[in-house]
Amino acid sequence: MTEQEAKQHIEQLRTRNIPHLLVKKEHFLTFRHVLVQQEDFKHFRGVAQRGGDVIYYYMDEPRS
């Protein structure tokens, strides 16, 4: 996953074009690097899966 692809996936989550996003273990660091730069970073919730993958959701309320 490139940074540009990560930005596209983040925008799709943000606009609710997709309900969730599965980020594979090998793409996690690239995705997270882009994600933490977003102004609405706290609206994204990542749920770790067995094996190192993470499923991300976009929430209406920011996490604390």
Biotite code that builds the C-alpha atoms (Angstrom):
import biotite.structure as struc

atoms = struc.array([
    struc.Atom([0.000, 0.000, 0.000], chain_id="A", res_id=1, res_name="MET", atom_name="CA", element="C"),
    struc.Atom([1.341, 3.387, -0.977], chain_id="A", res_id=2, res_name="THR", atom_name="CA", element="C"),
    struc.Atom([0.661, 6.606, 0.940], chain_id="A", res_id=3, res_name="GLU", atom_name="CA", element="C"),
    struc.Atom([-1.643, 7.724, -1.880], chain_id="A", res_id=4, res_name="GLN", atom_name="CA", element="C"),
    struc.Atom([-3.651, 4.501, -1.622], chain_id="A", res_id=5, res_name="GLU", atom_name="CA", element="C"),
    struc.Atom([-3.854, 4.944, 2.154], chain_id="A", res_id=6, res_name="ALA", atom_name="CA", element="C"),
    struc.Atom([-5.229, 8.475, 1.673], chain_id="A", res_id=7, res_name="LYS", atom_name="CA", element="C"),
    struc.Atom([-7.853, 7.151, -0.743], chain_id="A", res_id=8, res_name="GLN", atom_name="CA", element="C"),
    struc.Atom([-8.923, 4.439, 1.716], chain_id="A", res_id=9, res_name="HIS", atom_name="CA", element="C"),
    struc.Atom([-9.108, 6.973, 4.562], chain_id="A", res_id=10, res_name="ILE", atom_name="CA", element="C"),
    struc.Atom([-11.316, 9.241, 2.457], chain_id="A", res_id=11, res_name="GLU", atom_name="CA", element="C"),
    struc.Atom([-13.586, 6.313, 1.588], chain_id="A", res_id=12, res_name="GLN", atom_name="CA", element="C"),
    struc.Atom([-14.008, 5.526, 5.294], chain_id="A", res_id=13, res_name="LEU", atom_name="CA", element="C"),
    struc.Atom([-14.569, 9.184, 6.138], chain_id="A", res_id=14, res_name="ARG", atom_name="CA", element="C"),
    struc.Atom([-17.292, 9.588, 3.497], chain_id="A", res_id=15, res_name="THR", atom_name="CA", element="C"),
    struc.Atom([-18.827, 6.225, 4.425], chain_id="A", res_id=16, res_name="ARG", atom_name="CA", element="C"),
    struc.Atom([-18.345, 4.776, 0.941], chain_id="A", res_id=17, res_name="ASN", atom_name="CA", element="C"),
    struc.Atom([-17.037, 1.695, 2.755], chain_id="A", res_id=18, res_name="ILE", atom_name="CA", element="C"),
    struc.Atom([-18.185, 0.573, 6.244], chain_id="A", res_id=19, res_name="PRO", atom_name="CA", element="C"),
    struc.Atom([-14.745, -0.653, 7.355], chain_id="A", res_id=20, res_name="HIS", atom_name="CA", element="C"),
    struc.Atom([-11.241, -1.225, 6.059], chain_id="A", res_id=21, res_name="LEU", atom_name="CA", element="C"),
    struc.Atom([-9.022, -4.251, 6.624], chain_id="A", res_id=22, res_name="LEU", atom_name="CA", element="C"),
    struc.Atom([-5.362, -3.237, 6.768], chain_id="A", res_id=23, res_name="VAL", atom_name="CA", element="C"),
    struc.Atom([-2.981, -6.157, 6.441], chain_id="A", res_id=24, res_name="LYS", atom_name="CA", element="C"),
    struc.Atom([-0.054, -6.464, 8.839], chain_id="A", res_id=25, res_name="LYS", atom_name="CA", element="C"),
    struc.Atom([2.495, -5.655, 6.129], chain_id="A", res_id=26, res_name="GLU", atom_name="CA", element="C"),
    struc.Atom([0.712, -2.382, 5.250], chain_id="A", res_id=27, res_name="HIS", atom_name="CA", element="C"),
    struc.Atom([0.006, -1.218, 8.800], chain_id="A", res_id=28, res_name="PHE", atom_name="CA", element="C"),
    struc.Atom([2.970, 1.133, 9.280], chain_id="A", res_id=29, res_name="LEU", atom_name="CA", element="C"),
    struc.Atom([2.382, 2.950, 5.987], chain_id="A", res_id=30, res_name="THR", atom_name="CA", element="C"),
    struc.Atom([-1.347, 3.286, 6.675], chain_id="A", res_id=31, res_name="PHE", atom_name="CA", element="C"),
    struc.Atom([-0.871, 4.492, 10.242], chain_id="A", res_id=32, res_name="ARG", atom_name="CA", element="C"),
    struc.Atom([1.746, 7.038, 9.176], chain_id="A", res_id=33, res_name="HIS", atom_name="CA", element="C"),
    struc.Atom([-0.852, 8.653, 6.893], chain_id="A", res_id=34, res_name="VAL", atom_name="CA", element="C"),
    struc.Atom([-3.724, 8.210, 9.360], chain_id="A", res_id=35, res_name="LEU", atom_name="CA", element="C"),
    struc.Atom([-2.112, 10.047, 12.288], chain_id="A", res_id=36, res_name="VAL", atom_name="CA", element="C"),
    struc.Atom([-1.637, 13.125, 10.084], chain_id="A", res_id=37, res_name="GLN", atom_name="CA", element="C"),
    struc.Atom([-5.407, 13.499, 9.599], chain_id="A", res_id=38, res_name="GLN", atom_name="CA", element="C"),
    struc.Atom([-7.231, 16.257, 11.499], chain_id="A", res_id=39, res_name="GLU", atom_name="CA", element="C"),
    struc.Atom([-10.037, 13.843, 12.401], chain_id="A", res_id=40, res_name="ASP", atom_name="CA", element="C"),
    struc.Atom([-7.632, 11.090, 13.483], chain_id="A", res_id=41, res_name="PHE", atom_name="CA", element="C"),
    struc.Atom([-9.573, 10.421, 16.688], chain_id="A", res_id=42, res_name="LYS", atom_name="CA", element="C"),
    struc.Atom([-12.676, 9.492, 14.692], chain_id="A", res_id=43, res_name="HIS", atom_name="CA", element="C"),
    struc.Atom([-10.927, 6.400, 13.354], chain_id="A", res_id=44, res_name="PHE", atom_name="CA", element="C"),
    struc.Atom([-11.068, 3.241, 15.433], chain_id="A", res_id=45, res_name="ARG", atom_name="CA", element="C"),
    struc.Atom([-8.751, 0.321, 14.785], chain_id="A", res_id=46, res_name="GLY", atom_name="CA", element="C"),
    struc.Atom([-9.578, -3.162, 16.019], chain_id="A", res_id=47, res_name="VAL", atom_name="CA", element="C"),
    struc.Atom([-6.621, -5.537, 16.074], chain_id="A", res_id=48, res_name="ALA", atom_name="CA", element="C"),
    struc.Atom([-7.149, -8.981, 14.629], chain_id="A", res_id=49, res_name="GLN", atom_name="CA", element="C"),
    struc.Atom([-5.312, -12.203, 15.291], chain_id="A", res_id=50, res_name="ARG", atom_name="CA", element="C"),
    struc.Atom([-2.234, -12.330, 13.092], chain_id="A", res_id=51, res_name="GLY", atom_name="CA", element="C"),
    struc.Atom([-1.518, -8.590, 13.064], chain_id="A", res_id=52, res_name="GLY", atom_name="CA", element="C"),
    struc.Atom([-4.208, -7.260, 10.722], chain_id="A", res_id=53, res_name="ASP", atom_name="CA", element="C"),
    struc.Atom([-6.347, -4.285, 11.814], chain_id="A", res_id=54, res_name="VAL", atom_name="CA", element="C"),
    struc.Atom([-9.929, -3.390, 10.882], chain_id="A", res_id=55, res_name="ILE", atom_name="CA", element="C"),
    struc.Atom([-10.589, 0.365, 10.862], chain_id="A", res_id=56, res_name="TYR", atom_name="CA", element="C"),
    struc.Atom([-13.964, 2.045, 11.309], chain_id="A", res_id=57, res_name="TYR", atom_name="CA", element="C"),
    struc.Atom([-14.972, 5.703, 11.158], chain_id="A", res_id=58, res_name="TYR", atom_name="CA", element="C"),
    struc.Atom([-16.979, 6.866, 14.187], chain_id="A", res_id=59, res_name="MET", atom_name="CA", element="C"),
    struc.Atom([-19.286, 9.868, 14.524], chain_id="A", res_id=60, res_name="ASP", atom_name="CA", element="C"),
    struc.Atom([-17.881, 10.689, 17.956], chain_id="A", res_id=61, res_name="GLU", atom_name="CA", element="C"),
    struc.Atom([-14.109, 11.015, 18.456], chain_id="A", res_id=62, res_name="PRO", atom_name="CA", element="C"),
    struc.Atom([-12.501, 8.661, 20.914], chain_id="A", res_id=63, res_name="ARG", atom_name="CA", element="C"),
    struc.Atom([-11.177, 10.205, 24.076], chain_id="A", res_id=64, res_name="SER", atom_name="CA", element="C"),
])
